[in-house]
Amino acid sequence: MSALTSTIEQFETTGSHFEVGFAIGKRFAEQIHRLFDNYRFLHQQIFPYHRTPEGQATYRELLDLNRARYPDYLAELEGLAQGSGRPFEELFLANMRGEYREYLYNPYARGCSDCVVVTDEVALIGHNEDGAPEFRNNMYVVGVRVEGKPAFTALSYPGFLCGNAFGFNSEGVCFSVDNVRPREAKVGVGRHFIARSLLEARSLDDAIERVTVPGRALGFSYTIGSVRERRVVHVEVAPRTYHVREIHGCYFHTNHYQELTDVDQIIGPSSRARVERANELMRDSPPVGAAGVLAVLGDQVNERYPIYRTATPPDENVTLCTALFDLDGRRLRIYMDHPVLAPEKFIESAI
């Protein structure tokens, strides 16, 4: 069963970091208001904590730390806030949502699956962008050019910095991001700010250095490719450690650490089930091309926790879209519905 088709608008802008943020905020103000007016986690969890003395102290500490480390991206976020007419602190809190979970409660890690195939014949990165149903039809693809920085194209959530889903830049660096959930967390730079910096990477080594920057608060899992180098790596990042794996053959990743086995983490039932099912598929019939990658990402044999998700209980999330990077063909294709059952519903960009 396929979910309803997503709508993904496209927009291009240039300018300073603030001007880019302002333009995106103004263009997608309706989507930003719609999401933030109904963002349950923000209203029910973060705001009540934020209004306490402890919450105010946490906010100031995180804001000062991230502004000192990434002033350009704070300016971009300020532009988003002004352009959309939402309070800046509201957008900052949302962009630090992973870090704030550590002060609130302990949910399972949610979101996303990656399927990678790198052989002599093909170099492909497939990615299911999974999330809460309220994000459906609120997302957009932006093409951005900031003077002196690589131009980039990225799928973006309303009111969020670019980089925490998937994208690519004019240096031929492309990537997708998976959420992970280490139990340990510390005050540090936010994952969304680190992920935003990945859009400015000029090589694979530069990208790895950016996502493993010291002082990070939590962790993400990154699949990063370089068109120019024809290489793909998977980088698992925890607060105090990280692991880089060069991909040869087939590889599948979801929302828990598979390489950093010593990291104490929370593994949700969906993440575990998706990995088990994908490994079964790749063992029985390893994908050798785009059709095989999409078949894995579109699999729904496990009705409780399918790889391609429909927010059907007990699974709370939905697959918002599916991305396929073809490094040899130098293109990104975004499928807005089930990539096998409705392959004609896509948008495409040259890398």
N, C-alpha and C positions, 0 to 999 in steps of 0.2 A: 504494500500500500504506500503510495507516494504522498508526501505532504503537499499543501497548496503551494503554487508557484510563488517564489519571491519576486519582488520588484526591486531592482538595483539601479539607481540613477547614476549618471556620470557627470563629472564637473572638473574643469581645469582652471588653475589660478597661478599667478606669479606674485612675487613681492618679498618683503621682509618676513620674518617669522610671524610677527604680529599681524601684518597685512594678510598673509596667507590664512592665519587662523580666523581673522575677522571676515574674510570673504567666504570661507567655508561655513562659519557660523551664520552669516546672513543668508547664504543660499539655502541652507538646510535648517533654518530656524524652526520651521513647522515640525520636522522630524525630531529635533532636539527637544522641543517643548512636549511633544507627544510622549516621548520616552521618559523624560524626567518627571513629568506630571504623574506617571504611572509606574515608576521604577520602585518595585516593592522593597528590594533589598536596601535601597537608599533611604526610603521613608521609614521603614519598619525597624531597621537595624542601625545603620550608620548615623542618621540624624539624632536619635535619642542619645546615643553615646557622645556624639559631637557636642551636645548641649551641656554636658557635665563638665565640671572643672578639669577632670582628668582628660576628657575628650578635647577640650580647648588647648591644653598643654601638648597633647599628642599632635594636634593639627599644626601648632606653631613650630614644633620640632621638625615634623616631616616637611612642612613648607620651606623652612629655612634651609634644611639640608638639601632638598631637591633643587631649590632655586640656586644655591651655590654651585651645585654640580652641573645643572642643565638650564642655565638662564634663558637660552634661546627657546627651549621647549615650554618654559613657563610663560614666556612672551606669547608663544603660539596659543597656549591655553587661555591667556588673558584676551587675546583676539577672538577666540571662539566664544568666550563668555560675552564680550561686548557685542560682537556681531549677532549673536542669537538672542541677546537680552536676558540671559540667565546669570545668576550670581556666580562670580568666579569661584568662591569657596565650594559651591555645589559641584562644579565641574572638577575641581581638584579632588574632592572627596571621592567622586566616582572613579576618577583615574587612579586612585590609590585603593580601590575596593578590595583587592587581594590582600594588601597590607592591613587594612582595617578589619578584615575577617579575624585576624589574630587577636583582636581585642574584644570580639563579640561572641562567636560560636564556632563550631568545628564541622562545617558541612563537608561532603565529599567534593573532591576536585571535579569540576565539570568541563565539558567541551571536547571537541576536536579529535580527529584521527588523521594520520599521515601514512601514505603508502608510497614508497620510493623504489624505482627500478633504475639501476645504472649498469649497463653492459656495453659491449663494443657496438651494439646496434642502436640502443636508445639510452637517453638520460631524462628521466621523468620524475616529477614530484607531484603527487596527488594529495589533496587535502580536503577533508570535510570540515567546514566551519559550522560548529555546533554551538547552540546557545539557548537562552530562555526564549519562549515564544514571543515575548513582548518586543524582541529585536527584529522579528520578521517584518519586512517591508519598511524598515526604518534605516537600513544600511545604504551606503553609497560608495562609489569608487571615485577617488580624487586623483588627478594628475597635478603635481606640484613642482614648481621651480623656484627655489630660493637662490639668489645670486651667490656664486661661489661654492655652492653645494650641488651634488648630483641631483638631477631631476628624478622624481619618483612617481610611481603609480601604486596605490594601495587601497584595499577594501577598508572602509572605516565605519565605526559605530558612531552614532550621533552624540556629540559632546565629548568624544574621546579623541586622544591623540592618535594619529596614524601609526601603524606598526604592530598592533597587538592581535592582528588576524593574519594577513598575508600581503605580499607586495613585491615590487622589484624596483631597481633604479637604473639610471643610464650607464652605470659602470658594469651592468650585467649581473649584479648580485640580486638573487631572488630568494624568498624565504616564506615559511609558514611557522606559526606559533601554536604550541599546545600548552594548556594549563597543567600544572603539576602541584602537588600539595605536600611539601615537607612539613613535618610537625614543628621543627625549629624555625623560628623567625626572629629577626632582630630589627631594630630601627635602622633604616638605611635608605638607599635610593630605590625608587619605585620601579617595578617591572615595566610599566607602560612607558616610562621615560627612557629606560634602557632599550626597549624594543623600538622606540621612535628613532634612537640613534643608529639602529641597524640600517635604516633607509639611507644613511649617509656613508655607508661602508664602500670602500673603493677596491676591495679584494676579499677573497675568502678569509685570509689571515686577519685582515682588518676587522671583518665581521665577527670572527671568533673573539678577538680582543675586546670588541665593544660589548658583547653579551656576557663576557666573564669579568667585567670591570669590578674591581674591589669595592666593598662597601654596600653591596646589594642586600636588600631586606629579605627577599624570598627567592623564588626561582621560576623559571620558565623552561620549556623544552623547545628547541629551535631546529628546524630542518632548513639548511642553508645551501644554496647552490650558486655556482659561478658559471655563467655561460662562457666566458672567455677561457676559463681554466678547465671547463667540462668536468667539474667535480661537484660532489654533493657530500656534506657532512651532517651528522646529527649531533647536536650539543645539548646535553642535559646539564642544567645549572641549578645548584642548591645554594643556600646562603654562604657556605664555607668551602664548597668544592664544586667541581664540574668535571664532565667527561666528554671528550670529542671522539666520535666514531666516523671514520671514512666509510662511505657506503659503496659496496660492490655487490651486485646482485640485487636481491629484494630485501626490503626492510619495512616494518610496520610499527607505528608508535601511537599510543593514546595518552592518557592523562595520569600516568604514574612513571616513576623512574624504573627503567629496565636495565640500565648500565650501572647506575649509582646504587647498587644493592645494599650498601651499608647505611644509606640515608633513611632515617626513621620517617615514614610517610603514611598518608591516608590513601588507600586505594578503594575507589568506589566500585560497585558491582558492574556498572556499565563499562568502565574502563577495562576491568579484568576480562569481561565477556567479549568485548570487541577484539582485544589482543588474541585471546584464545581462538576465536572464530577466524580471524585473519591468518593466524599461523597455520591453522588447519587448511584453509584455502590455498595458501602459498606452498604448503608441503605437498598437497595433492595435485595442484596445477599452478605452478609459479607464473605470475603475469610476465609476459615478454614484450608487451607494448601497451599503448594507451587504453585499448579496450579491456585488457586484463586489469589494469590499475583501477579503472572506473567500475569494473565488475566487483572488485573487492570493496571499494568505497560505497557501492550501492547495495551491498548484501544486506538482506533482511530475514535470513533464515531463523536467527534467534529472535523470536517474537517479543520476548521480554526486554532484551537489550540488543537491538540490531545495530549494525555498523552505521547504516543510513537511518537516522532517527526521526521519529514523528511525534514526540512528546506524548506517547501513549503510555499510561501508567503500567508498571512502576517507574518507567523512564521519564524524567521531567523535561528533558531537552529535545530540541528539534534540530535537524540539519538545515541550516539557513541557506547554504549554497555549497557547491563543490568546485574546487579549483584544480586545474591541471597545468603545470608548468612543463613545457617541452623545451629543454635546453638546446637541443640541436635545431629545432624549428624556430627557436627564439620567439616564443609566443606564450601568452597566458590565456587560457580559456576558462571562463567562470560559468558553470552550469547553474541555472536558477531553479531547476527542478531536479527530479531524479536523473542522474547522468546517464543511465541506461534506458529507462522507460521513456524519458523525454529529452533525448540528446540534442534536439533542435533548439532548445530554449537556452541560449548562451549569449554572452558578450565576449569579445576577444580583443586583446591588446598585443602589440608587438613589443618584445623586450629589447 
